[in-house]
Amino acid sequence: MPEQTLEVSNEKMSSILAPLPEELRRHLHYTLGHYSDESNPHYYYRALANAVRDRVTEHWQTTQQRFENTDQRCVHYFSLEFLLGRSLNNAVQNLELDNATREALHQYGVELEEIAEQEPDAGLGNGGLGRLAACFLDSCANLRLPVTGYGIRYEFGMFHQTIENGRQVEGPDHWLRDGNPWEIERHEDAKTIRFYGHTERYLDETGNMSIRWVGTNDLLAIPYDMPIPGFKNETVNTLRLWKAEATDVFDLEEFNSGNYPDAVVQKNNAEQISMVLYPNDASENGKELRLKQQYFLSSASLQDVLERWVAKHGHDFTDFGRKNCFQLNDTHPACSVPELMRLLLDVYHLDWDSAWKITTQCMAYTNHTLLPEALERWSVALFSRLLPRLLEIIYEINERFLAEVKQKFPGDVAVLRRMSLVEEGDQPHIRMAYLSIVGSFSVNGVAHLHTELLKSGLFSDFYKLWPEKFNNKTNGVTQRRWLSHCNPGLRDLLNETIGKGWESDLSQIEKLVPYAEDAEFRKKWRSVKLENKQRLAKYVKTHTGVEFNTEAIFDVQVKRIHEYKRQLLNVLHVVHLYDRILRGDTKDMVPRCVLIGGKAAPGYHVAKLIVKMINNVASVINADPKTQDLLRMVFFPNYRVSSMEIICPGTELSEQISTAGKEASGTGNMKFMMNGALTIGTLDGANIEIRDKAGAENFFLFGLDENGVQETKKDYDPNAIIAADEDIRRVMEMVEGGVFNHHEPGIFDLLTKGLRNPYDPWLTIADLRSYIDAQAEAGKVYLDQEKWTRMSILNSAHSGWFSSDRTIAQYANEIWDVKPLEDA
């Protein structure tokens, strides 16, 4: 009966909506109050976004009703980041509204591409972790899986990056300044979040001893829902984002007494939590705010799910663990483990064993890092002050867990100390990754090598205790945004050659393989790539003033600026090329345009110095007439999702050059592969699987593997390597001799000393010779355009494994135990 009612309501809604051109005009005139047909493009965007969202809402309501009616498990994906990019084009594509939107805009003489540019990138993430979460939500909707995303509605994104005198300058990224037409506020679903205070014991109404958290400083979490449309399947999932607000807008007594600043202090303190993505945690205040964000997300989201359960099932939690799964995207939502325990114990009055059984039945943890320093640890002092009740629960979890460890490893005091959730010392800390492992039924890495290194290294003790918990789920990206949308020329060529099935099932792209030997097809492939390079060259000129020669190889590295990602290695190779040009050693040198982009964390001094070095080297090279036809280099400012949508299709050589054993997976490597770029890379992260799928002959491999890294570290002597290699010695002489910092003596000493340090964990000099040789091989192949094109086609043809649809299908089958809604 409910299904029938729903169908009727949808029919009514469909009949209410006029054709899109009329809806656009209605929203322009009545929603926005703009009566002139010659309006600002911003208002066309707002009106069109509203008109398209109305159509999304039809399917959104239907999908959510089906969620309510299903009896199968539902998944709740907790992530502090969702790097969505722009929503308009995604919705237009997934709802098959391209022709309708173009027709609607035609009456005003504007193009969809111009209007889409008016939408700011959603500032809800800072890098690969957030973009992965966005791809995962896309795939969940595409596969019709009952999955809801939960995150924070940051008022400001990470930051807007500009470059001044070669240095990164951070400015506010106020992406919500003009509002967000894709969200719906749900104030009726607000949740109360507690901080500070203390705990006390009391007898409840049944006479049992219970604990309550009192004297707290409370605030509200207000949900804003964004639709996540599936691809042409009438499924629209939800991303629920929480905004922090004060429980009272201001203290009226303080206000009436004239103390205006103190009157609104509570409001301001509350709103800080969702004000900006990832505050700099170098200070104690920054650490406190970041932990507040993590608890805020966990508590609001868990309360939301529990209240929905109680509304439907009452206080019977027998099946809660079997019917719900919480996927923790890295350690940021690790507070979910003790918070779910708190809610079940203190609010719903379950006993410990029942609550713990439920918690460990429904929590699943994804690890995203191999860097020990990136595993979050929070001081006990901070936890005790900010979240006293959670700290009590963590200590209880730890005590019971260590009792289990003692049984498994009797008499081994060292293993108890290593595995304890509390790292002892002068300032004890809570190990959030360990808490996530202990509280979860599943622990997964995100590439084969990454997972193996977790089991043998970082989490080896836990793997010995619970080998059945550990599994691998190699990351993927959605081909709908990262091929179909961002590369329309290639999309159309694929559609006319192998059909459209690959957009929903990327494994079908393997049908391309025989076309690598088709000369006419290779010609079409090169034509598409040239158009994409021309578009990228225009984009680069607009944003940097530097002209790229489209006959040159486009060599690209875009990702977060970090020492382990080794942008410095890339720069040293560019300096080597410049040195060759200065010496006249240019025989068979392929013209090269190098683009590097990414943001350095505001408090990461070395990373910001690397940005400065990239810009200085680029300035010198681009100003030298000798390089004009052979070498260009730019640092692309404010790299973001919408930039990658132009950069990715125009890239020919994808730089994936992290130190082996440091990158968990990477996803940019997959996007480039799908679009036909060839990879130059180490055996690190998902590079290994990319090389396996594409074929070793279609991948430019260099550098030490993970075992080689460990062996080299035992007696690493970078200075001996530099002295023994003429090319590397000349590169270091140029960098250390002030060629790129005439007016800033000594500015790069920190970087060069790091390169020469025998304890350099990134082994940049160790891999430089191999990297130079692999780059020379890439240039040699590029001169044979027929061979390069074959390799390019085969990279795309073998990229099917790297669709996030495959990744999510594995999560659904092997961790979540959920099926598509129509199959449930």
WOZI-V566160 format. One record per run of one state. SS is the DSSP state (~ for helix, > for strand, _ for the rest). FROM is the first residue (numbers start at 0). TO is the last residue. If there is no record, write none. Layout:
ss=(SS SS)
from=(FROM FROM)
to=(TO TO)
This chain:
ss=(_ ~ _ ~ _ ~ _ > _ > _ ~ _ ~ _ ~ _ > _ ~ _ > _ > _ > _ > _ > _ > _ > _ > _ > _ ~ _ ~ _ ~ _ > _ ~ _ ~ > _ ~ _ ~ _ ~ > _ ~ _ > ~ _ ~ _ ~ _ > _ > ~ _ > _ ~ _ ~ _ ~ > _ > _ ~ _ ~ _ ~ _ ~ _ ~ _ > _ ~ _ ~ _ > _ ~ _ ~ _ > _ ~ _ > _ ~ _ > _ ~ _ ~ _ > _ ~ _ ~ _ ~ _ ~ _ ~ _ ~ _ ~ > ~ _ ~ _)
from=(0 1 16 19 31 40 69 73 78 84 85 87 94 97 106 111 116 121 122 127 142 146 152 155 156 159 164 166 171 182 195 197 203 208 214 216 229 235 246 251 256 259 263 264 274 275 276 283 313 319 323 329 330 333 334 347 351 362 366 371 374 376 379 386 387 408 412 419 421 423 428 431 439 441 445 447 458 459 465 466 469 472 476 477 478 485 487 498 500 503 505 517 518 544 552 558 562 565 566 583 591 597 604 623 624 627 630 636 640 650 652 656 667 674 677 681 686 694 695 698 699 701 705 714 717 724 725 736 748 756 763 782 784 797 799 802 803 816 820 823)
to=(0 15 18 30 39 68 72 77 83 84 86 93 96 105 110 115 120 121 126 141 145 151 154 155 158 163 165 170 181 194 196 202 207 213 215 228 234 245 250 255 258 262 263 273 274 275 282 312 318 322 328 329 332 333 346 350 361 365 370 373 375 378 385 386 407 411 418 420 422 427 430 438 440 444 446 457 458 464 465 468 471 475 476 477 484 486 497 499 502 504 516 517 543 551 557 561 564 565 582 590 596 603 622 623 626 629 635 639 649 651 655 666 673 676 680 685 693 694 697 698 700 704 713 716 723 724 735 747 755 762 781 783 796 798 801 802 815 819 822 823)
